[in-house]
Amino acid sequence: MRPFSLAVVGLPYQNKRGPDRLFEANLCTPGEPIELRPEPKNKQDRWAVAVFSCRDVQIGYLTAEKAQWIGGMIREGREMTVVWQGLTSNTGWVRVAFDGEVPDLPSQRAAPEPQDDSGFCPDPVYDDDECE
């Protein structure tokens, strides 16, 4: 199975103790090891899979659409390697590979240039020779 990315949700929420999730996600660097932990006793969703940083701080959860599938593979003992991929808005991303493979990180697109929102708009400059 080829490596793929999984969304991590719930980052804006506070942890019961320690740093909050979004703060911890901002500390993570691409390629850093991540741990996935099934939570069969979770009152909201018995298939929930929590996502923890290498500092053992919870970052969030896998989405419900993928948690049952990934959690099942973890419970079956399927070997997987998970690394931090990045953060976009309030969603984190992890990269997963199986059976001893190392997850490849997709190439990052350059961030767009910030737009100048100062309100300054210079007048056009005209060449005086064109008016003659």
C-alpha positions in Angstrom: 0.0 0.0 0.0 1.4 3.4 -0.9 1.9 6.1 1.7 -1.0 8.5 2.1 -2.1 11.5 4.2 -4.7 11.6 6.9 -6.4 14.7 8.3 -6.1 15.5 12.1 -9.1 17.4 13.5 -10.0 18.9 16.8 -6.9 21.0 17.1 -8.7 24.1 18.5 -9.8 22.2 21.6 -7.9 22.2 24.9 -6.3 19.1 26.3 -7.2 18.2 29.9 -3.6 18.9 30.9 -0.5 20.3 29.3 -0.2 22.5 26.2 -3.3 23.0 24.1 -3.5 21.0 20.9 -3.0 23.8 18.4 0.1 25.0 20.3 1.5 21.5 20.2 0.7 21.1 16.4 2.7 24.3 15.8 5.7 22.8 17.5 5.7 19.7 15.2 8.0 19.7 12.3 7.5 17.8 9.0 8.8 14.3 9.3 8.6 14.2 13.1 7.2 10.8 14.5 3.6 10.7 15.4 1.7 8.1 17.5 -1.9 7.0 16.7 -3.8 5.6 19.7 -7.2 3.9 19.4 -9.7 5.0 22.1 -12.3 2.2 22.4 -13.6 3.7 25.7 -14.2 7.1 24.1 -17.8 8.1 25.1 -18.4 10.0 21.8 -17.0 7.5 19.4 -15.7 4.0 20.3 -13.7 4.0 17.0 -11.9 7.2 17.8 -8.1 7.3 17.1 -6.2 10.0 19.0 -3.1 11.6 17.5 -0.1 12.3 19.8 3.2 14.2 19.1 6.6 12.8 19.8 6.4 14.8 23.1 3.4 12.7 24.1 0.9 15.6 23.8 -2.4 15.0 22.1 -2.8 17.0 18.9 -6.3 15.9 17.9 -8.1 12.9 16.3 -8.2 11.2 13.0 -11.4 12.0 11.1 -14.3 9.7 11.8 -14.3 8.5 8.2 -10.8 7.0 8.6 -10.6 6.3 12.3 -12.4 2.9 12.2 -10.3 1.6 9.3 -6.9 2.8 10.8 -7.9 1.8 14.3 -8.7 -1.7 13.0 -5.3 -2.0 11.4 -3.6 -0.9 14.6 -5.6 -3.4 16.7 -4.7 -6.2 14.2 -1.0 -5.3 14.7 -0.4 -3.9 11.2 3.0 -2.2 11.1 2.7 1.5 10.3 5.0 4.5 10.4 3.3 7.8 11.0 5.0 11.3 10.6 3.8 14.9 10.9 3.2 16.4 7.5 2.0 19.9 8.3 -0.7 22.2 9.4 -3.2 24.1 7.4 -5.7 26.4 9.1 -7.2 24.3 11.9 -6.4 21.0 10.3 -3.2 19.0 10.8 -2.0 16.4 8.4 0.0 13.2 9.1 1.6 10.9 6.5 1.2 7.1 7.0 3.2 4.2 5.4 2.9 0.5 6.1 5.0 -2.6 6.4 8.4 -1.0 7.1 8.0 1.7 4.5 9.1 5.3 5.3 6.4 7.9 4.6 7.4 10.3 1.9 6.4 13.9 2.4 4.7 15.5 -0.6 6.6 18.5 -2.0 5.5 21.8 -0.5 4.1 24.5 -2.7 5.6 27.9 -2.1 3.4 30.2 0.0 1.7 32.9 -2.0 3.2 36.4 -1.7 1.3 38.4 0.9 -1.1 40.9 -0.6 -0.5 44.6 0.2 -3.6 45.6 2.0 -2.3 49.0 3.1 -4.8 50.7 0.7 -1.9 52.5 -1.1 -2.4 52.4 -4.9 0.2 54.5 -6.8 -0.9 56.6 -9.8 0.4 55.3 -13.1 3.5 57.0 -14.4 3.3 58.1 -18.0 6.2 58.8 -20.3 6.1 62.5 -21.3 7.4 61.6 -24.8 4.2 59.8 -25.7 2.2 63.0 -25.4 4.1 65.0 -28.1 
